[in-house]
Amino acid sequence: EIRLFFCQDFNILGSEIGDTALYRPEINALLHYKSNRWFLINCFANKKFGFDSYATGKKDIAGEFGTWMDAQDGILSENPIAQGSVDSAAEIRMIINPNENDSCFYWICAGLDWDEVRDLNGAVIKKKPQEFLKRTINYWRLWVDKEKLNFSLLPDEIASLYKKSLLICRTQINNNGSIIAANDSEIKGFNPDTYSYMWPRDGALTANALDLAGYFEITRKFYKFCARVIEREGYFMHKYTPIGSLGSSWLPWVKNNKTQLPIQEDETALVLWALWENFNIFHEIEFIKPLYKPLIKNAADFMMNYRDLNTGLPLPSYDLWEERRGVLTFTTAAVYGGLMAAANFTRAFGDVELARAYSEGAQRMRKAMDEYMYLKDEKRFCKMINFNKDGSIEIDKTIDASVFGTFAFGAYEPGDDKVKSTMQQVYDTLWCKTKVGGIARYKHDTYFAKGGSSVPGNPWFVTTLWLAYYYVVISKNEEDLSRAMDLLKWVQSRALPSGVLAEQVDPLTNEPLSVSPLTWSHSTFILVVQAYLNKLIEMHKCPSCGISKYLKNIV
């Protein structure tokens, strides 16, 4: 006899006042309701629906630990109802003979009222859980293979993680278009909050990767979401809840008794940059039209106004790591890309003068990057600068992996000597010289720090994939491309057995650190695989007919 116990606790979803857990005998199932949210829990085993035993109870009140304690002796109390801070437990008993196997099914129906969850449960009972699983498997197999990529050009393990990354990204995207950074609640053991928010930067870069993969039907909702939540002044705030409300933030409006705009300007710029990349692929004019004024022109005008009049550089904002404030190389490169995207859009819509202004603003910014952000003696870009009142300049010379933005958004060509020297120093300085390897964010990174002074910081999947992307775009032959493939394999080999990629890994043990999965990790993997395939196909184009020996397989 095998006895399975399932414990349900929905308190993580919100208020505990008035929450109720109860047993419904007519369907032999458990029910939780919290304000306007209802959850019906049921099962199918031994050719019958419903649990063999149950219990409801209180937790975190007057020393109560929760109903899971009731399951420890193998006998549930069958208490039928509990109110307040509640949870529940249910039991399935199965008799399995030696050398035989059997299956059971457990599900939760979520809805806004009793009728909705009862109807959902009735549908499962009518069609049987197996049919729902079969239909779901068939749908997602069709979804993930819709672009018919030539996976024979990739190692099997890379193709497999590419598909899993597409599916994992989809699990992090609401049907209203919000792309959530991560939904791993374990981070609350380290941070006072979760990653379950929409950062416009993470969302824009994820949308760009999905556009390259051919999933426009998802990304168009993201861009519409952005048009709804952008501030009337033309910038995005730090982050947003999945429904579009303002998210929690630690970026202050006042610092040292001075007011400041608590934003990361790269987030505003990258939404425009990604939207133009989308238009370049799909040419959906009717989709772009309603976004033109509220999103494109609004954001572009803000970026033009939020500049230092003397240098043409962006005014200070917070860095993409959400730690320091200044004029960042990454942010400046992103704003360049955003303004050029706005120039392209306005030119396409016939606003020639506006297009010229946006373009001139971007070009002036690009020249200022040469003058203020490139360190001639060190032959690389700095992380950040700040202008003091006396005219002096503070330069943060920290080597930061985010300088990949210098070429990623169009400010510089990947083959530019400034970029080549910078990226080489990123590798030399930030590669973790342990058996684990990988690229850290910057030297002496303390976030989840594990390796001590022996390593520059924990290796992140995103930063390591940025280096892989750089290797792809500068490749001239397949031998060059092998450097990027080695890094793709590095990422794949450090995925969890499910294919999930964390934010970072321990530089000494390979243990995943921080949230898992991180949407940004998976979307960057998709980006690099797409770039790799595009480059490989381009390398094998016939010089006379222009057709690659590898048939067109990607958007």
SEZA-469614 format. One record per residue (C-alpha): x negated, y negated, z. Coordinates in pm, whole numbers, plus 50000, padded with zeros to 5 digits. Last residue first. Example, Ala and Ser with C-alpha at 12.3 -4.5 7.8 and 13.67 -1.06 7.14 Angstrom:
2
<c1->48633 c2->50106 c3->50714>
<c1->48770 c2->50450 c3->50780>
***
This chain:
555
<c1->48740 c2->46563 c3->46085>
<c1->48564 c2->46894 c3->46082>
<c1->48534 c2->47203 c3->45869>
<c1->48433 c2->47084 c3->45525>
<c1->48265 c2->47385 c3->45366>
<c1->47906 c2->47463 c3->45455>
<c1->47709 c2->47454 c3->45132>
<c1->47782 c2->47084 c3->45150>
<c1->47942 c2->46905 c3->44857>
<c1->47785 c2->46580 c3->44732>
<c1->47790 c2->46692 c3->44369>
<c1->47433 c2->46605 c3->44268>
<c1->47244 c2->46590 c3->44599>
<c1->47423 c2->46904 c3->44728>
<c1->47501 c2->46849 c3->45096>
<c1->47316 c2->47073 c3->45338>
<c1->47192 c2->46814 c3->45583>
<c1->47537 c2->46656 c3->45603>
<c1->47689 c2->46986 c3->45716>
<c1->47432 c2->47020 c3->45994>
<c1->47482 c2->46659 c3->46098>
<c1->47859 c2->46695 c3->46118>
<c1->47825 c2->47018 c3->46314>
<c1->47587 c2->46862 c3->46567>
<c1->47801 c2->46549 c3->46602>
<c1->48106 c2->46764 c3->46672>
<c1->47913 c2->46971 c3->46926>
<c1->47784 c2->46652 c3->47090>
<c1->48128 c2->46495 c3->47121>
<c1->48289 c2->46813 c3->47256>
<c1->48019 c2->46837 c3->47524>
<c1->48083 c2->46472 c3->47605>
<c1->48454 c2->46550 c3->47645>
<c1->48376 c2->46834 c3->47884>
<c1->48151 c2->46632 c3->48114>
<c1->48387 c2->46332 c3->48105>
<c1->48681 c2->46548 c3->48214>
<c1->48494 c2->46650 c3->48530>
<c1->48598 c2->47003 c3->48622>
<c1->48492 c2->47041 c3->48894>
<c1->48427 c2->46743 c3->49121>
<c1->48100 c2->46691 c3->49312>
<c1->47818 c2->46945 c3->49281>
<c1->47777 c2->47273 c3->49095>
<c1->47497 c2->47493 c3->49238>
<c1->47199 c2->47514 c3->49000>
<c1->46975 c2->47586 c3->49303>
<c1->46697 c2->47324 c3->49302>
<c1->46837 c2->47035 c3->49098>
<c1->47187 c2->47091 c3->49242>
<c1->47433 c2->47034 c3->48961>
<c1->47640 c2->46741 c3->48837>
<c1->47995 c2->46642 c3->48741>
<c1->48118 c2->47000 c3->48725>
<c1->48175 c2->47192 c3->48404>
<c1->48444 c2->47461 c3->48395>
<c1->48388 c2->47750 c3->48155>
<c1->48571 c2->47997 c3->48381>
<c1->48239 c2->48159 c3->48477>
<c1->48119 c2->47815 c3->48597>
<c1->47913 c2->47619 c3->48347>
<c1->47538 c2->47610 c3->48397>
<c1->47448 c2->47826 c3->48098>
<c1->47670 c2->47612 c3->47875>
<c1->47491 c2->47291 c3->47970>
<c1->47144 c2->47432 c3->47902>
<c1->47276 c2->47586 c3->47580>
<c1->47387 c2->47241 c3->47465>
<c1->47041 c2->47117 c3->47565>
<c1->46868 c2->47378 c3->47350>
<c1->47108 c2->47295 c3->47067>
<c1->46997 c2->46931 c3->47076>
<c1->46632 c2->47029 c3->47048>
<c1->46722 c2->47273 c3->46768>
<c1->46850 c2->46983 c3->46560>
<c1->46494 c2->46875 c3->46482>
<c1->46423 c2->47220 c3->46338>
<c1->46744 c2->47193 c3->46138>
<c1->46618 c2->46883 c3->45959>
<c1->46620 c2->46503 c3->45984>
<c1->46746 c2->46472 c3->46339>
<c1->46784 c2->46119 c3->46482>
<c1->47160 c2->46152 c3->46544>
<c1->47136 c2->46501 c3->46692>
<c1->46848 c2->46427 c3->46931>
<c1->47039 c2->46125 c3->47062>
<c1->47345 c2->46341 c3->47123>
<c1->47133 c2->46589 c3->47319>
<c1->46999 c2->46303 c3->47532>
<c1->47355 c2->46192 c3->47601>
<c1->47437 c2->46556 c3->47682>
<c1->47188 c2->46549 c3->47970>
<c1->47346 c2->46229 c3->48099>
<c1->47696 c2->46374 c3->48086>
<c1->47602 c2->46707 c3->48244>
<c1->47441 c2->46534 c3->48540>
<c1->47104 c2->46634 c3->48686>
<c1->47065 c2->46541 c3->49054>
<c1->46812 c2->46270 c3->49118>
<c1->46455 c2->46172 c3->49030>
<c1->46323 c2->46502 c3->49174>
<c1->46063 c2->46589 c3->49439>
<c1->46172 c2->46301 c3->49665>
<c1->46470 c2->46496 c3->49794>
<c1->46639 c2->46753 c3->49574>
<c1->46995 c2->46736 c3->49701>
<c1->47136 c2->46386 c3->49655>
<c1->47518 c2->46387 c3->49641>
<c1->47481 c2->46026 c3->49518>
<c1->47126 c2->45919 c3->49617>
<c1->46978 c2->45842 c3->49275>
<c1->46607 c2->45776 c3->49333>
<c1->46529 c2->45748 c3->48960>
<c1->46829 c2->45715 c3->48733>
<c1->47125 c2->45922 c3->48614>
<c1->46935 c2->46251 c3->48628>
<c1->46865 c2->46457 c3->48315>
<c1->46852 c2->46838 c3->48323>
<c1->46600 c2->47088 c3->48458>
<c1->46692 c2->47381 c3->48686>
<c1->46349 c2->47546 c3->48726>
<c1->46229 c2->47208 c3->48847>
<c1->46091 c2->46906 c3->48665>
<c1->46420 c2->46720 c3->48662>
<c1->46413 c2->46513 c3->48342>
<c1->46454 c2->46151 c3->48445>
<c1->46109 c2->46005 c3->48386>
<c1->45980 c2->46170 c3->48069>
<c1->46327 c2->46206 c3->47916>
<c1->46430 c2->45847 c3->47980>
<c1->46084 c2->45739 c3->47867>
<c1->46140 c2->45908 c3->47532>
<c1->46481 c2->45740 c3->47509>
<c1->46328 c2->45396 c3->47557>
<c1->46050 c2->45446 c3->47302>
<c1->46294 c2->45568 c3->47041>
<c1->46541 c2->45288 c3->47114>
<c1->46284 c2->45011 c3->47078>
<c1->46139 c2->45179 c3->46768>
<c1->46482 c2->45174 c3->46602>
<c1->46572 c2->45523 c3->46483>
<c1->46900 c2->45533 c3->46671>
<c1->47002 c2->45205 c3->46504>
<c1->47078 c2->44932 c3->46752>
<c1->47396 c2->44759 c3->46874>
<c1->47615 c2->45032 c3->46724>
<c1->47800 c2->45181 c3->47018>
<c1->47574 c2->45481 c3->47084>
<c1->47252 c2->45297 c3->46998>
<c1->47195 c2->45078 c3->47304>
<c1->47444 c2->45292 c3->47500>
<c1->47170 c2->45550 c3->47557>
<c1->47052 c2->45295 c3->47812>
<c1->47287 c2->45484 c3->48046>
<c1->47005 c2->45722 c3->48138>
<c1->46860 c2->45455 c3->48369>
<c1->46492 c2->45366 c3->48400>
<c1->46488 c2->45107 c3->48676>
<c1->46341 c2->44777 c3->48557>
<c1->46600 c2->44565 c3->48736>
<c1->46505 c2->44218 c3->48618>
<c1->46582 c2->43906 c3->48819>
<c1->46564 c2->43601 c3->48596>
<c1->46463 c2->43252 c3->48695>
<c1->46676 c2->42953 c3->48596>
<c1->46689 c2->42800 c3->48943>
<c1->47046 c2->42924 c3->48989>
<c1->46939 c2->43286 c3->48935>
<c1->47021 c2->43492 c3->48626>
<c1->47066 c2->43864 c3->48682>
<c1->46929 c2->44147 c3->48473>
<c1->47010 c2->44517 c3->48437>
<c1->46882 c2->44861 c3->48342>
<c1->46582 c2->44752 c3->48142>
<c1->46520 c2->44844 c3->47781>
<c1->46191 c2->45001 c3->47683>
<c1->45841 c2->44917 c3->47561>
<c1->45699 c2->44869 c3->47912>
<c1->45515 c2->44551 c3->47811>
<c1->45793 c2->44432 c3->47582>
<c1->46074 c2->44489 c3->47828>
<c1->46392 c2->44462 c3->47621>
<c1->46680 c2->44307 c3->47812>
<c1->46627 c2->43931 c3->47779>
<c1->46513 c2->43850 c3->47425>
<c1->46608 c2->44161 c3->47235>
<c1->46941 c2->44189 c3->47420>
<c1->46997 c2->43819 c3->47346>
<c1->46974 c2->43896 c3->46975>
<c1->47251 c2->44157 c3->47012>
<c1->47467 c2->43912 c3->47206>
<c1->47431 c2->43657 c3->46928>
<c1->47536 c2->43927 c3->46682>
<c1->47844 c2->44016 c3->46886>
<c1->47958 c2->43655 c3->46916>
<c1->47899 c2->43605 c3->46543>
<c1->48115 c2->43909 c3->46470>
<c1->48397 c2->43790 c3->46693>
<c1->48389 c2->43444 c3->46538>
<c1->48379 c2->43581 c3->46183>
<c1->48673 c2->43809 c3->46251>
<c1->48868 c2->43516 c3->46390>
<c1->48802 c2->43320 c3->46075>
<c1->48903 c2->43611 c3->45852>
<c1->49230 c2->43698 c3->46023>
<c1->49342 c2->43916 c3->45728>
<c1->49450 c2->44226 c3->45919>
<c1->49142 c2->44420 c3->45807>
<c1->48920 c2->44128 c3->45911>
<c1->49091 c2->44121 c3->46250>
<c1->49031 c2->44494 c3->46297>
<c1->48666 c2->44485 c3->46191>
<c1->48593 c2->44183 c3->46408>
<c1->48765 c2->44355 c3->46704>
<c1->48548 c2->44664 c3->46652>
<c1->48242 c2->44439 c3->46634>
<c1->48350 c2->44278 c3->46961>
<c1->48394 c2->44617 c3->47130>
<c1->48060 c2->44751 c3->47007>
<c1->47876 c2->44441 c3->47131>
<c1->48069 c2->44470 c3->47456>
<c1->47946 c2->44831 c3->47488>
<c1->47585 c2->44727 c3->47426>
<c1->47618 c2->44455 c3->47689>
<c1->47772 c2->44701 c3->47935>
<c1->47494 c2->44955 c3->47887>
<c1->47221 c2->44690 c3->47918>
<c1->47387 c2->44559 c3->48233>
<c1->47433 c2->44195 c3->48327>
<c1->47485 c2->44215 c3->48703>
<c1->47670 c2->44404 c3->48972>
<c1->47559 c2->44729 c3->49129>
<c1->47722 c2->45056 c3->49239>
<c1->48013 c2->45150 c3->49017>
<c1->47806 c2->45395 c3->48807>
<c1->47929 c2->45212 c3->48495>
<c1->47779 c2->44891 c3->48627>
<c1->47981 c2->44613 c3->48786>
<c1->48025 c2->44278 c3->48612>
<c1->47804 c2->43979 c3->48544>
<c1->47884 c2->43745 c3->48254>
<c1->47830 c2->43892 c3->47909>
<c1->47531 c2->43761 c3->47712>
<c1->47556 c2->43461 c3->47478>
<c1->47245 c2->43314 c3->47637>
<c1->47343 c2->42958 c3->47731>
<c1->47721 c2->42998 c3->47721>
<c1->47720 c2->43303 c3->47948>
<c1->48010 c2->43512 c3->47831>
<c1->48358 c2->43607 c3->47953>
<c1->48535 c2->43396 c3->47692>
<c1->48441 c2->43616 c3->47397>
<c1->48512 c2->43932 c3->47596>
<c1->48855 c2->43795 c3->47696>
<c1->48937 c2->43705 c3->47338>
<c1->48847 c2->44058 c3->47230>
<c1->49069 c2->44214 c3->47495>
<c1->49375 c2->44012 c3->47393>
<c1->49304 c2->44046 c3->47023>
<c1->49289 c2->44426 c3->47037>
<c1->49538 c2->44510 c3->47314>
<c1->49847 c2->44288 c3->47316>
<c1->49794 c2->44142 c3->46968>
<c1->49696 c2->44438 c3->46749>
<c1->49850 c2->44725 c3->46945>
<c1->50188 c2->44708 c3->46767>
<c1->50006 c2->44725 c3->46428>
<c1->49764 c2->45007 c3->46508>
<c1->50012 c2->45296 c3->46479>
<c1->50157 c2->45155 c3->46156>
<c1->49806 c2->45131 c3->46012>
<c1->49713 c2->45494 c3->46080>
<c1->49376 c2->45507 c3->45902>
<c1->49291 c2->45846 c3->46066>
<c1->48912 c2->45852 c3->46101>
<c1->48814 c2->45486 c3->46085>
<c1->49124 c2->45397 c3->46286>
<c1->49008 c2->45624 c3->46569>
<c1->48659 c2->45471 c3->46562>
<c1->48830 c2->45131 c3->46587>
<c1->49025 c2->45251 c3->46891>
<c1->48708 c2->45387 c3->47053>
<c1->48534 c2->45049 c3->47028>
<c1->48842 c2->44868 c3->47157>
<c1->48872 c2->45099 c3->47460>
<c1->48496 c2->45075 c3->47506>
<c1->48498 c2->44698 c3->47549>
<c1->48748 c2->44686 c3->47835>
<c1->48575 c2->44964 c3->48028>
<c1->48230 c2->44814 c3->47958>
<c1->48347 c2->44508 c3->48149>
<c1->48337 c2->44688 c3->48482>
<c1->48568 c2->44472 c3->48688>
<c1->48589 c2->44295 c3->49021>
<c1->48611 c2->43935 c3->48892>
<c1->48422 c2->43727 c3->49145>
<c1->48497 c2->43481 c3->49423>
<c1->48211 c2->43364 c3->49638>
<c1->48190 c2->43394 c3->50017>
<c1->47899 c2->43640 c3->49989>
<c1->48128 c2->43864 c3->49783>
<c1->48497 c2->43807 c3->49711>
<c1->48723 c2->43997 c3->49470>
<c1->48576 c2->44326 c3->49592>
<c1->48507 c2->44649 c3->49398>
<c1->48601 c2->44932 c3->49637>
<c1->48910 c2->45029 c3->49441>
<c1->49244 c2->45207 c3->49470>
<c1->49436 c2->45237 c3->49147>
<c1->49668 c2->44981 c3->48987>
<c1->49981 c2->45152 c3->48859>
<c1->49971 c2->45325 c3->48522>
<c1->50154 c2->45653 c3->48586>
<c1->49832 c2->45851 c3->48627>
<c1->49700 c2->45592 c3->48873>
<c1->49471 c2->45323 c3->48735>
<c1->49104 c2->45228 c3->48753>
<c1->48863 c2->44933 c3->48783>
<c1->49083 c2->44671 c3->48621>
<c1->49110 c2->44626 c3->48249>
<c1->49061 c2->44292 c3->48078>
<c1->49266 c2->44067 c3->47849>
<c1->49403 c2->43790 c3->48071>
<c1->49747 c2->43957 c3->48065>
<c1->49588 c2->44258 c3->48233>
<c1->49579 c2->44580 c3->48033>
<c1->49828 c2->44840 c3->48160>
<c1->50070 c2->44873 c3->47869>
<c1->49814 c2->44844 c3->47587>
<c1->49602 c2->45105 c3->47763>
<c1->49895 c2->45350 c3->47770>
<c1->49943 c2->45291 c3->47396>
<c1->49576 c2->45379 c3->47345>
<c1->49617 c2->45697 c3->47550>
<c1->49933 c2->45799 c3->47366>
<c1->49745 c2->45771 c3->47035>
<c1->49482 c2->46001 c3->47186>
<c1->49705 c2->46304 c3->47218>
<c1->49852 c2->46314 c3->46865>
<c1->49508 c2->46225 c3->46732>
<c1->49359 c2->46560 c3->46828>
<c1->49117 c2->46603 c3->46535>
<c1->48793 c2->46692 c3->46717>
<c1->48649 c2->46349 c3->46640>
<c1->48964 c2->46197 c3->46789>
<c1->48920 c2->46420 c3->47095>
<c1->48567 c2->46288 c3->47145>
<c1->48686 c2->45928 c3->47108>
<c1->48972 c2->45988 c3->47351>
<c1->48723 c2->46120 c3->47607>
<c1->48503 c2->45814 c3->47565>
<c1->48804 c2->45584 c3->47600>
<c1->48942 c2->45770 c3->47903>
<c1->48612 c2->45774 c3->48088>
<c1->48580 c2->45399 c3->48026>
<c1->48946 c2->45317 c3->48100>
<c1->48918 c2->45501 c3->48435>
<c1->49245 c2->45689 c3->48482>
<c1->49273 c2->45822 c3->48835>
<c1->49260 c2->46158 c3->49010>
<c1->48895 c2->46123 c3->49112>
<c1->48990 c2->46165 c3->49481>
<c1->48964 c2->45934 c3->49780>
<c1->48777 c2->45890 c3->50110>
<c1->48478 c2->46076 c3->49960>
<c1->48293 c2->46385 c3->50086>
<c1->48564 c2->46626 c3->50200>
<c1->48803 c2->46439 c3->49974>
<c1->48601 c2->46577 c3->49681>
<c1->48778 c2->46908 c3->49742>
<c1->49087 c2->46762 c3->49569>
<c1->48959 c2->46844 c3->49218>
<c1->49183 c2->46664 c3->48970>
<c1->48922 c2->46489 c3->48758>
<c1->48879 c2->46176 c3->48544>
<c1->49243 c2->46153 c3->48438>
<c1->49339 c2->46059 c3->48083>
<c1->49666 c2->45865 c3->48092>
<c1->49864 c2->45913 c3->47771>
<c1->50223 c2->45951 c3->47897>
<c1->50195 c2->46327 c3->47844>
<c1->49932 c2->46328 c3->48114>
<c1->49579 c2->46434 c3->48026>
<c1->49356 c2->46641 c3->48255>
<c1->49487 c2->46979 c3->48136>
<c1->49410 c2->46871 c3->47780>
<c1->49045 c2->46814 c3->47868>
<c1->49030 c2->47171 c3->47998>
<c1->49171 c2->47308 c3->47673>
<c1->48925 c2->47118 c3->47457>
<c1->48641 c2->47215 c3->47688>
<c1->48744 c2->47580 c3->47669>
<c1->48724 c2->47565 c3->47291>
<c1->48379 c2->47404 c3->47300>
<c1->48271 c2->47651 c3->47569>
<c1->48352 c2->47942 c3->47337>
<c1->48179 c2->47785 c3->47039>
<c1->47867 c2->47731 c3->47250>
<c1->47869 c2->48092 c3->47376>
<c1->47914 c2->48228 c3->47024>
<c1->47616 c2->48037 c3->46888>
<c1->47736 c2->47776 c3->46638>
<c1->47752 c2->47764 c3->46257>
<c1->47981 c2->48071 c3->46261>
<c1->48228 c2->47846 c3->46443>
<c1->48341 c2->47702 c3->46112>
<c1->48611 c2->47482 c3->46261>
<c1->48972 c2->47562 c3->46178>
<c1->49121 c2->47230 c3->46296>
<c1->49421 c2->47398 c3->46463>
<c1->49214 c2->47646 c3->46659>
<c1->49274 c2->47505 c3->47008>
<c1->49645 c2->47450 c3->46947>
<c1->49717 c2->47792 c3->46792>
<c1->49546 c2->47969 c3->47080>
<c1->49732 c2->47736 c3->47314>
<c1->50071 c2->47832 c3->47171>
<c1->50003 c2->48207 c3->47161>
<c1->49888 c2->48212 c3->47524>
<c1->50196 c2->48018 c3->47637>
<c1->50433 c2->48247 c3->47449>
<c1->50268 c2->48555 c3->47601>
<c1->50274 c2->48405 c3->47951>
<c1->50641 c2->48312 c3->47922>
<c1->50724 c2->48659 c3->47793>
<c1->50539 c2->48826 c3->48079>
<c1->50724 c2->48613 c3->48334>
<c1->51061 c2->48764 c3->48239>
<c1->51297 c2->48597 c3->47988>
<c1->51606 c2->48573 c3->48212>
<c1->51421 c2->48549 c3->48543>
<c1->51188 c2->48281 c3->48410>
<c1->51484 c2->48084 c3->48272>
<c1->51667 c2->48116 c3->48603>
<c1->51368 c2->47972 c3->48786>
<c1->51373 c2->47670 c3->48556>
<c1->51748 c2->47632 c3->48608>
<c1->51708 c2->47647 c3->48988>
<c1->51424 c2->47393 c3->48972>
<c1->51640 c2->47146 c3->48778>
<c1->51958 c2->47202 c3->48977>
<c1->51779 c2->47147 c3->49307>
<c1->51641 c2->46805 c3->49213>
<c1->51338 c2->46625 c3->49069>
<c1->51154 c2->46932 c3->48947>
<c1->50874 c2->47181 c3->49006>
<c1->50910 c2->47558 c3->48959>
<c1->50631 c2->47756 c3->49124>
<c1->50532 c2->48102 c3->49006>
<c1->50410 c2->48443 c3->49120>
<c1->50378 c2->48754 c3->48906>
<c1->50282 c2->49109 c3->49002>
<c1->50077 c2->49365 c3->48820>
<c1->50001 c2->49737 c3->48856>
<c1->49703 c2->49965 c3->48844>
<c1->49632 c2->50336 c3->48878>
<c1->49320 c2->50527 c3->48980>
<c1->49473 c2->50613 c3->49322>
<c1->49845 c2->50529 c3->49350>
<c1->49966 c2->50172 c3->49389>
<c1->50247 c2->50075 c3->49626>
<c1->50297 c2->49699 c3->49619>
<c1->50423 c2->49465 c3->49890>
<c1->50465 c2->49094 c3->49812>
<c1->50471 c2->48845 c3->50100>
<c1->50555 c2->48477 c3->50130>
<c1->50416 c2->48190 c3->50335>
<c1->50541 c2->47839 c3->50403>
<c1->50424 c2->47487 c3->50482>
<c1->50564 c2->47197 c3->50679>
<c1->50487 c2->46854 c3->50819>
<c1->50846 c2->46756 c3->50898>
<c1->51117 c2->47025 c3->50887>
<c1->51121 c2->47404 c3->50902>
<c1->51366 c2->47669 c3->50777>
<c1->51419 c2->48047 c3->50760>
<c1->51168 c2->48183 c3->51017>
<c1->51097 c2->48522 c3->50861>
<c1->50821 c2->48585 c3->51120>
<c1->50573 c2->48732 c3->50872>
<c1->50389 c2->49052 c3->50963>
<c1->50035 c2->49121 c3->50839>
<c1->49865 c2->49000 c3->51157>
<c1->49702 c2->48713 c3->50971>
<c1->50017 c2->48609 c3->50788>
<c1->50154 c2->48395 c3->51071>
<c1->49832 c2->48192 c3->51070>
<c1->49908 c2->48095 c3->50710>
<c1->50223 c2->47937 c3->50852>
<c1->50037 c2->47631 c3->50974>
<c1->49800 c2->47533 c3->51252>
<c1->50052 c2->47394 c3->51504>
<c1->49873 c2->47203 c3->51780>
<c1->50155 c2->46955 c3->51841>
<c1->50187 c2->46879 c3->51466>
<c1->49922 c2->46960 c3->51203>
<c1->50139 c2->47233 c3->51052>
<c1->50501 c2->47341 c3->51084>
<c1->50667 c2->47662 c3->50974>
<c1->50835 c2->47871 c3->50708>
<c1->50812 c2->48247 c3->50681>
<c1->50868 c2->48514 c3->50418>
<c1->50911 c2->48884 c3->50346>
<c1->50952 c2->49118 c3->50050>
<c1->50967 c2->48828 c3->49807>
<c1->51199 c2->48790 c3->49510>
<c1->51248 c2->48942 c3->49167>
<c1->51241 c2->49315 c3->49103>
<c1->51051 c2->49564 c3->48887>
<c1->50801 c2->49636 c3->49168>
<c1->50691 c2->49273 c3->49148>
<c1->50833 c2->48939 c3->49027>
<c1->50781 c2->48622 c3->49230>
<c1->50941 c2->48296 c3->49346>
<c1->50855 c2->47949 c3->49474>
<c1->51092 c2->47656 c3->49413>
<c1->50944 c2->47308 c3->49445>
<c1->51151 c2->46990 c3->49465>
<c1->51041 c2->46626 c3->49446>
<c1->51276 c2->46335 c3->49519>
<c1->51186 c2->46300 c3->49888>
<c1->50985 c2->46614 c3->49957>
<c1->51161 c2->46947 c3->49901>
<c1->51023 c2->47294 c3->49948>
<c1->51211 c2->47611 c3->49851>
<c1->51133 c2->47977 c3->49906>
<c1->51285 c2->48269 c3->49718>
<c1->51525 c2->48561 c3->49768>
<c1->51763 c2->48412 c3->49510>
<c1->52076 c2->48423 c3->49727>
<c1->51861 c2->48423 c3->50041>
<c1->51718 c2->48069 c3->49997>
<c1->51431 c2->48031 c3->50248>
<c1->51339 c2->47683 c3->50365>
<c1->51065 c2->47421 c3->50369>
<c1->51157 c2->47061 c3->50444>
<c1->50978 c2->46729 c3->50421>
<c1->51158 c2->46452 c3->50612>
<c1->50841 c2->46263 c3->50691>
<c1->50545 c2->46448 c3->50537>
<c1->50464 c2->46181 c3->50281>
<c1->50255 c2->46265 c3->49976>
<c1->50137 c2->46530 c3->49734>
<c1->49874 c2->46681 c3->49966>
<c1->50163 c2->46791 c3->50186>
<c1->50263 c2->47055 c3->49932>
<c1->50146 c2->47361 c3->50128>
<c1->50238 c2->47708 c3->50001>
<c1->50078 c2->48031 c3->50128>
<c1->50093 c2->48354 c3->49929>
<c1->50038 c2->48689 c3->50103>
<c1->49973 c2->49013 c3->49915>
<c1->50024 c2->49352 c3->50078>
<c1->49875 c2->49654 c3->49903>
<c1->50000 c2->50000 c3->50000>
***
